[in-house]
Amino acid sequence: MWTADQRRRSLGERLGHVDDLVTAGENREGRLTEGAYKLVVYLRRLISKLEQTLDSRWQALGVLDDLVREDLRQHLCDEFRDVLALITYELMPVLFGADPLAVPLELETAVVEAVSRADPGGEIVPVLYGSPYPGYAISEHNLNRWLQMLGPTDELLPGFVSLCVPRLERDSVSLHCLLLGHEVGHLWDWRNRITSGIEVGIPGEYQDAGGNLDMRHASAFSRYLDVVQSWFEEFGADTLACLWLGPAAVLALPELAGSLGPPNNDTDTHPATDRRVKLMLEVLRAQGFADVPDLRLVLEAYETQTRDSWDRLPPEGRALPWTFVRGRLDGLLERCRQSVGSAQFAADRWPGVEAAAVLLARGIPCGEASAEKAEPMDTATILNAAWLVKIRDLERLATEVGVDSAILRGSNEVNRVLDELTLKSIEISEYLRQAR
């Protein structure tokens, strides 16, 4: 076993490497996102606190007997190791993914706005970063918890939330409503306790004669609780995404998920995509979108493809969770609607989407809702307009930009142009909003 002195030397060397990497990340070519700059500042404070605490507490233990001193210094190294692991495995991937090669910087302001909506009055710093993995994700990081582990401190750091964009989809702007809707929906859920407030009982299969948990089924029941909570969270985030973003939320999900696996595959963390789409269609129907002519055909196609999705039982181990979750989806929808209130994207806003789509189909950005008043267009309208062009007007856009969309390369090119127009529209909108 290593002595405390050996561990301190090794951990100190690792911390030195991390400090060098933070400097390299800060000084690399291409500017960081604003959130990442703030993360660098607070990472340096955390590293400095770590060094100071280790040195001072190490020296203070020097007056003790050998055996006691060695034992307490080993515990000190354990604490040091845990904080170093947080920095290395949780925060460094975020820092190194937060560059223009990995994420579109023009999207950051929209992300900040979405996070502020989910946590009004909070002091959360969102960090947008790219990952080599194919999915979108959101995570919270509490640096204060680690500072306090190192000893009493009056210093408080802001909370950070990292939002992951797959590098492969860096420029697929129309897919980023998964980030602005679904992933931010998780944050809204966490703050408003929408899904955690749903009471989950013990299924009869896991009860003893007195109606309590039969400890022979403790492991299976624990897995049951995990699956139920995860599926409620995913359904809740999907619902919130639809309430905020309307049809764009449901159109983006199968676009991404369809390239990652079959639509009827349930996992312990996510219900099958077809189940999720079916629920989102119910939300859109209540918002009035089933009667929008431009959407009718595509939504009816999704209805047909997902018609039997709620009747299908998952494989062994997930059937009980699905039965429970399915019976409470109506209540979940109502909880989400009450939480969002009037801040919904309903069908009465579709005329604005149509007007914006006309501009995009002509190869013109649509960031202004009113040119006369220099009024910015909201991000939800821009994203829905981009999807409307995908549904209805790609051929027209292809003609405008002079590409042959009948071949695969031409189809990719016209979609790339649409993504660039969408991103430019969001950038114009945010510029106008900040200028007001």
C-alpha positions as CSV (number, residue, x, y, z in Angstrom):
1,M,0.0,0.0,0.0
2,W,1.2,3.5,-0.8
3,T,2.2,5.8,2.1
4,A,0.5,9.1,2.5
5,D,3.7,10.8,1.3
6,Q,3.7,8.8,-1.9
7,R,0.0,9.5,-2.6
8,R,0.5,13.2,-1.9
9,R,3.3,13.4,-4.5
10,S,1.3,11.5,-7.1
11,L,-1.9,13.4,-6.6
12,G,0.0,16.7,-6.6
13,E,1.5,15.7,-10.0
14,R,-1.9,14.9,-11.4
15,L,-3.2,18.3,-10.2
16,G,-0.3,20.0,-11.8
17,H,-1.2,18.3,-15.1
18,V,-4.8,19.4,-14.7
19,D,-3.7,23.0,-14.1
20,D,-1.6,22.9,-17.3
21,L,-4.6,21.6,-19.2
22,V,-6.8,24.3,-17.9
23,T,-4.3,26.9,-19.1
24,A,-4.0,25.1,-22.5
25,G,-7.8,25.1,-22.8
26,E,-8.0,28.8,-22.0
27,N,-5.3,29.8,-24.4
28,R,-6.1,27.5,-27.4
29,E,-6.9,28.9,-30.8
30,G,-10.6,29.8,-31.2
31,R,-12.5,31.5,-28.4
32,L,-14.3,29.6,-25.7
33,T,-18.0,30.0,-25.1
34,E,-18.8,32.6,-22.4
35,G,-19.9,29.9,-20.0
36,A,-16.6,28.1,-20.5
37,Y,-14.6,31.3,-19.7
38,K,-16.5,31.5,-16.3
39,L,-15.8,27.8,-15.8
40,V,-12.1,28.4,-16.2
41,V,-12.2,31.2,-13.6
42,Y,-13.9,29.0,-11.0
43,L,-11.8,26.0,-11.9
44,R,-8.7,28.0,-11.0
45,R,-10.3,29.0,-7.7
46,L,-11.1,25.3,-7.0
47,I,-7.6,24.2,-7.9
48,S,-6.0,27.0,-5.7
49,K,-8.3,26.1,-2.8
50,L,-7.3,22.4,-3.2
51,E,-3.6,23.2,-3.1
52,Q,-3.9,25.5,-0.1
53,T,-6.0,23.1,1.9
54,L,-3.8,20.2,1.2
55,D,-0.7,22.1,2.2
56,S,-2.1,23.7,5.4
57,R,-3.9,20.5,6.7
58,W,-0.9,18.4,5.8
59,Q,1.4,20.6,7.9
60,A,-1.1,20.8,10.8
61,L,-1.1,17.0,11.1
62,G,2.7,17.0,11.4
63,V,2.6,17.3,15.2
64,L,0.7,14.0,15.7
65,D,2.1,10.6,16.5
66,D,3.3,8.6,13.4
67,L,0.4,6.1,13.2
68,V,-2.3,8.7,13.8
69,R,-0.7,11.2,11.4
70,E,-0.4,8.6,8.7
71,D,-4.0,7.6,9.0
72,L,-5.3,11.1,8.9
73,R,-3.1,12.1,6.0
74,Q,-4.5,9.0,4.1
75,H,-8.0,10.4,4.7
76,L,-6.8,13.8,3.5
77,C,-5.5,12.2,0.3
78,D,-8.9,10.5,-0.2
79,E,-10.6,13.9,-0.1
80,F,-8.0,15.3,-2.4
81,R,-8.5,12.4,-4.8
82,D,-12.3,12.8,-4.9
83,V,-12.1,16.5,-5.8
84,L,-9.4,15.9,-8.4
85,A,-11.6,13.2,-9.9
86,L,-14.5,15.7,-10.2
87,I,-12.3,18.1,-12.1
88,T,-10.7,15.5,-14.3
89,Y,-13.7,13.3,-15.3
90,E,-16.6,15.7,-14.9
91,L,-15.4,19.2,-15.7
92,M,-12.4,18.9,-18.1
93,P,-14.5,17.2,-20.9
94,V,-16.9,20.1,-20.7
95,L,-14.0,22.7,-20.9
96,F,-12.3,21.0,-23.8
97,G,-15.6,20.6,-25.7
98,A,-16.5,24.3,-25.4
99,D,-14.9,25.6,-28.6
100,P,-16.1,26.7,-32.0
101,L,-15.0,23.4,-33.6
102,A,-17.4,21.5,-31.4
103,V,-20.4,23.8,-30.9
104,P,-22.0,26.8,-32.7
105,L,-21.2,29.8,-30.6
106,E,-24.2,31.6,-32.1
107,L,-26.4,29.2,-30.2
108,E,-25.1,30.1,-26.8
109,T,-27.3,33.1,-26.2
110,A,-30.4,31.1,-27.0
111,V,-29.2,28.4,-24.5
112,V,-28.7,31.0,-21.8
113,E,-32.2,32.3,-22.4
114,A,-33.7,28.8,-22.3
115,V,-31.8,28.0,-19.0
116,S,-33.0,31.3,-17.5
117,R,-36.6,30.3,-18.4
118,A,-36.1,27.0,-16.6
119,D,-34.5,28.6,-13.6
120,P,-35.8,32.2,-13.3
121,G,-34.0,34.2,-10.7
122,G,-31.3,31.5,-10.4
123,E,-27.6,32.0,-10.9
124,I,-26.9,29.0,-13.0
125,V,-24.1,29.4,-15.5
126,P,-24.8,27.2,-18.7
127,V,-21.8,25.8,-20.5
128,L,-22.4,24.6,-24.0
129,Y,-20.0,21.9,-25.2
130,G,-19.5,19.3,-27.8
131,S,-19.0,15.6,-27.3
132,P,-17.9,12.7,-29.6
133,Y,-21.0,10.7,-28.4
134,P,-24.2,10.9,-30.5
135,G,-26.7,12.1,-27.9
136,Y,-27.7,15.4,-26.3
137,A,-27.4,15.6,-22.5
138,I,-27.6,18.0,-19.5
139,S,-25.8,17.8,-16.2
140,E,-25.6,19.9,-13.1
141,H,-22.3,20.6,-11.3
142,N,-22.1,21.9,-7.7
143,L,-18.6,23.1,-7.1
144,N,-19.5,24.5,-3.7
145,R,-20.1,21.0,-2.4
146,W,-16.4,20.2,-3.2
147,L,-15.1,23.5,-1.8
148,Q,-16.9,22.8,1.5
149,M,-15.4,19.3,1.7
150,L,-12.0,20.9,1.7
151,G,-12.9,23.0,4.8
152,P,-15.0,25.9,6.0
153,T,-15.3,28.7,3.4
154,D,-17.3,31.8,2.9
155,E,-16.7,31.7,-0.8
156,L,-19.7,30.6,-2.9
157,L,-19.4,29.6,-6.6
158,P,-22.3,29.7,-9.0
159,G,-24.0,26.5,-10.1
160,F,-23.0,25.2,-13.5
161,V,-25.1,23.3,-15.9
162,S,-23.4,21.7,-18.9
163,L,-25.4,21.1,-22.1
164,C,-23.9,18.6,-24.5
165,V,-24.2,18.8,-28.3
166,P,-22.9,15.8,-30.3
167,R,-20.0,17.0,-32.4
168,L,-21.3,15.1,-35.4
169,E,-24.4,17.3,-35.3
170,R,-22.6,20.6,-34.6
171,D,-24.2,22.3,-37.6
172,S,-27.5,20.5,-37.6
173,V,-29.3,23.5,-36.1
174,S,-32.8,22.1,-36.6
175,L,-31.9,19.2,-34.3
176,H,-30.7,21.6,-31.5
177,C,-34.3,22.1,-30.4
178,L,-33.7,18.8,-28.6
179,L,-31.2,20.8,-26.5
180,L,-33.3,23.9,-26.1
181,G,-36.5,21.9,-25.4
182,H,-35.9,18.4,-24.1
183,E,-32.7,18.9,-22.2
184,V,-33.7,22.2,-20.7
185,G,-37.0,20.5,-19.9
186,H,-35.0,18.2,-17.5
187,L,-33.7,21.3,-15.7
188,W,-37.3,22.7,-15.4
189,D,-38.4,19.4,-14.1
190,W,-35.6,19.3,-11.5
191,R,-36.4,22.8,-10.3
192,N,-40.2,22.4,-10.2
193,R,-40.3,18.8,-9.0
194,I,-42.8,17.7,-11.6
195,T,-41.8,14.0,-11.9
196,S,-40.2,13.6,-8.5
197,G,-43.5,14.6,-7.0
198,I,-45.3,11.5,-8.5
199,E,-45.8,8.9,-5.8
200,V,-44.6,5.4,-6.7
201,G,-46.0,2.5,-4.7
202,I,-44.8,-1.1,-4.3
203,P,-46.3,-3.4,-7.0
204,G,-48.1,-6.4,-5.7
205,E,-45.5,-8.7,-7.1
206,Y,-42.9,-7.2,-4.7
207,Q,-45.1,-7.1,-1.6
208,D,-45.2,-9.5,1.4
209,A,-48.4,-10.6,3.0
210,G,-48.6,-7.4,5.0
211,G,-48.3,-5.2,1.9
212,N,-44.8,-4.1,2.6
213,L,-41.7,-4.7,0.5
214,D,-40.7,-8.4,0.4
215,M,-36.9,-8.1,0.9
216,R,-36.4,-11.1,-1.4
217,H,-37.4,-8.7,-4.2
218,A,-35.5,-5.7,-3.0
219,S,-33.1,-5.7,-5.9
220,A,-35.8,-6.0,-8.5
221,F,-37.9,-3.3,-6.8
222,S,-34.8,-0.9,-6.7
223,R,-34.5,-1.4,-10.5
224,Y,-38.2,-0.9,-10.9
225,L,-38.0,2.5,-9.1
226,D,-35.0,3.6,-11.2
227,V,-36.7,2.7,-14.5
228,V,-40.0,4.4,-13.5
229,Q,-38.3,7.6,-12.4
230,S,-36.1,7.7,-15.6
231,W,-39.1,7.1,-17.9
232,F,-41.2,9.8,-16.1
233,E,-38.3,12.2,-16.5
234,E,-37.9,11.5,-20.2
235,F,-41.7,11.8,-20.9
236,G,-41.8,15.0,-18.8
237,A,-38.9,16.6,-20.7
238,D,-40.6,15.6,-24.0
239,T,-43.8,17.2,-22.9
240,L,-42.2,20.4,-21.8
241,A,-40.3,20.6,-25.1
242,C,-43.6,20.4,-27.0
243,L,-45.2,23.0,-24.8
244,W,-42.3,25.4,-25.4
245,L,-41.3,24.6,-29.0
246,G,-44.4,23.1,-30.6
247,P,-44.0,20.8,-33.6
248,A,-40.2,21.3,-33.9
249,A,-39.8,19.3,-30.7
250,V,-41.5,16.1,-32.1
251,L,-40.0,16.5,-35.6
252,A,-36.5,16.6,-34.3
253,L,-36.7,13.5,-32.0
254,P,-37.2,10.7,-34.6
255,E,-34.8,12.5,-36.9
256,L,-32.0,11.9,-34.4
257,A,-33.2,8.8,-32.7
258,G,-33.9,7.1,-36.1
259,S,-30.2,7.0,-36.8
260,L,-29.3,5.5,-33.4
261,G,-31.5,2.5,-33.1
262,P,-35.0,0.9,-33.7
263,P,-37.9,3.0,-32.6
264,N,-39.4,0.3,-30.4
265,N,-36.4,-0.3,-28.2
266,D,-37.0,0.4,-24.5
267,T,-34.0,0.8,-22.2
268,D,-33.7,1.2,-18.4
269,T,-33.1,5.0,-18.9
270,H,-35.4,5.8,-21.9
271,P,-38.8,4.5,-23.1
272,A,-38.9,3.6,-26.7
273,T,-38.9,6.4,-29.2
274,D,-42.3,5.5,-30.7
275,R,-43.9,5.7,-27.2
276,R,-42.3,9.1,-26.7
277,V,-43.5,10.4,-30.1
278,K,-47.0,9.2,-29.4
279,L,-47.2,11.2,-26.2
280,M,-45.8,14.3,-27.9
281,L,-48.4,14.0,-30.6
282,E,-51.1,14.2,-27.8
283,V,-49.5,17.4,-26.5
284,L,-49.5,18.9,-30.0
285,R,-53.1,17.9,-30.6
286,A,-54.1,19.8,-27.4
287,Q,-52.1,22.8,-28.7
288,G,-54.2,22.8,-31.9
289,F,-51.5,21.7,-34.3
290,A,-53.5,18.7,-35.7
291,D,-55.6,21.2,-37.7
292,V,-52.6,23.0,-39.3
293,P,-52.7,22.1,-43.0
294,D,-48.9,22.1,-43.4
295,L,-48.5,19.6,-40.6
296,R,-51.4,17.3,-41.1
297,L,-49.7,14.7,-43.4
298,V,-46.5,14.4,-41.4
299,L,-48.3,14.2,-38.0
300,E,-50.8,11.7,-39.4
301,A,-47.8,9.6,-40.6
302,Y,-46.4,9.6,-37.1
303,E,-49.8,8.7,-35.7
304,T,-49.9,5.7,-37.9
305,Q,-46.4,4.6,-37.0
306,T,-47.0,4.9,-33.3
307,R,-50.6,3.8,-33.1
308,D,-49.8,0.5,-31.2
309,S,-46.8,1.7,-29.2
310,W,-48.6,2.1,-25.9
311,D,-50.2,-1.4,-26.2
312,R,-46.9,-3.1,-26.7
313,L,-45.4,-4.6,-23.5
314,P,-41.6,-4.2,-23.1
315,P,-39.4,-7.3,-22.5
316,E,-39.2,-8.9,-19.1
317,G,-38.0,-6.5,-16.4
318,R,-39.6,-3.4,-18.0
319,A,-43.2,-4.5,-18.3
320,L,-44.1,-3.5,-14.7
321,P,-42.6,0.0,-15.0
322,W,-44.3,0.6,-18.3
323,T,-47.7,-0.5,-17.0
324,F,-47.3,1.9,-14.0
325,V,-46.0,4.9,-16.1
326,R,-48.6,4.4,-18.8
327,G,-51.4,4.7,-16.3
328,R,-50.2,8.0,-15.1
329,L,-49.2,9.8,-18.3
330,D,-52.4,11.9,-18.3
331,G,-51.6,13.2,-14.9
332,L,-48.0,13.9,-16.0
333,L,-49.3,16.0,-18.9
334,E,-51.5,18.0,-16.6
335,R,-48.6,18.7,-14.2
336,C,-46.4,19.9,-17.0
337,R,-49.2,22.2,-18.4
338,Q,-49.8,23.7,-15.0
339,S,-46.1,24.3,-14.5
340,V,-45.6,26.0,-17.8
341,G,-48.8,28.0,-17.7
342,S,-49.4,30.4,-20.5
343,A,-45.9,30.3,-21.8
344,Q,-46.8,27.7,-24.5
345,F,-46.2,27.7,-28.2
346,A,-49.7,27.0,-29.6
347,A,-51.2,26.9,-33.1
348,D,-52.2,30.5,-33.1
349,R,-48.6,31.4,-33.6
350,W,-48.3,29.3,-36.8
351,P,-48.9,32.3,-39.2
352,G,-45.6,33.7,-37.9
353,V,-43.9,30.4,-38.7
354,E,-45.3,30.4,-42.2
355,A,-44.0,33.9,-42.8
356,A,-40.5,33.0,-41.6
357,A,-40.5,29.8,-43.6
358,V,-41.2,31.8,-46.8
359,L,-38.0,33.8,-46.2
360,L,-35.9,30.7,-45.4
361,A,-37.1,29.0,-48.6
362,R,-35.9,32.0,-50.5
363,G,-32.5,31.8,-48.9
364,I,-33.1,34.8,-46.6
365,P,-32.6,34.7,-42.8
366,C,-35.7,35.3,-40.7
367,G,-34.5,36.8,-37.5
368,E,-36.8,39.8,-37.6
369,A,-40.5,39.4,-36.7
370,S,-41.1,43.0,-37.7
371,A,-38.6,44.8,-39.9
372,E,-40.4,48.1,-39.3
373,K,-39.8,48.0,-35.6
374,A,-36.6,45.9,-35.7
375,E,-38.5,43.4,-33.5
376,P,-36.6,40.1,-32.9
377,M,-38.2,36.8,-33.8
378,D,-38.3,34.2,-31.0
379,T,-36.2,31.1,-31.3
380,A,-39.2,28.7,-31.3
381,T,-40.7,30.4,-34.4
382,I,-37.3,30.2,-36.2
383,L,-36.9,26.5,-35.4
384,N,-40.4,25.7,-36.5
385,A,-39.9,27.6,-39.7
386,A,-36.8,25.6,-40.5
387,W,-38.7,22.4,-40.0
388,L,-41.6,23.7,-42.1
389,V,-39.1,24.2,-44.9
390,K,-37.8,20.7,-44.5
391,I,-41.4,19.4,-44.8
392,R,-42.6,21.6,-47.6
393,D,-40.0,23.8,-49.3
394,L,-36.7,22.1,-49.6
395,E,-37.0,21.9,-53.4
396,R,-37.7,25.6,-53.6
397,L,-34.6,26.3,-51.5
398,A,-32.5,24.0,-53.6
399,T,-33.6,25.9,-56.7
400,E,-32.7,29.2,-55.0
401,V,-29.2,28.1,-54.1
402,G,-28.6,26.2,-57.3
403,V,-28.2,22.6,-56.1
404,D,-29.6,19.3,-57.4
405,S,-31.5,17.9,-54.4
406,A,-32.3,14.7,-56.3
407,I,-28.9,13.3,-55.6
408,L,-27.6,12.6,-52.1
409,R,-24.8,15.2,-52.1
410,G,-27.2,17.9,-53.3
411,S,-29.7,16.9,-50.6
412,N,-27.0,17.3,-48.0
413,E,-26.0,20.6,-49.4
414,V,-29.4,22.1,-49.3
415,N,-29.9,20.9,-45.7
416,R,-26.6,22.5,-44.8
417,V,-27.7,25.8,-46.3
418,L,-30.9,25.6,-44.3
419,D,-29.0,25.0,-41.1
420,E,-26.8,28.0,-41.8
421,L,-29.8,30.2,-42.5
422,T,-31.4,29.0,-39.3
423,L,-28.3,29.7,-37.2
424,K,-27.9,33.2,-38.8
425,S,-31.6,33.9,-38.1
426,I,-31.1,33.0,-34.4
427,E,-28.0,35.2,-34.3
428,I,-29.9,38.2,-35.8
429,S,-32.7,37.7,-33.4
430,E,-30.4,37.7,-30.4
431,Y,-28.6,40.8,-31.7
432,L,-31.9,42.6,-32.0
433,R,-33.0,41.4,-28.6
434,Q,-29.8,42.7,-26.9
435,A,-30.0,46.0,-28.8
436,R,-33.5,46.8,-27.5
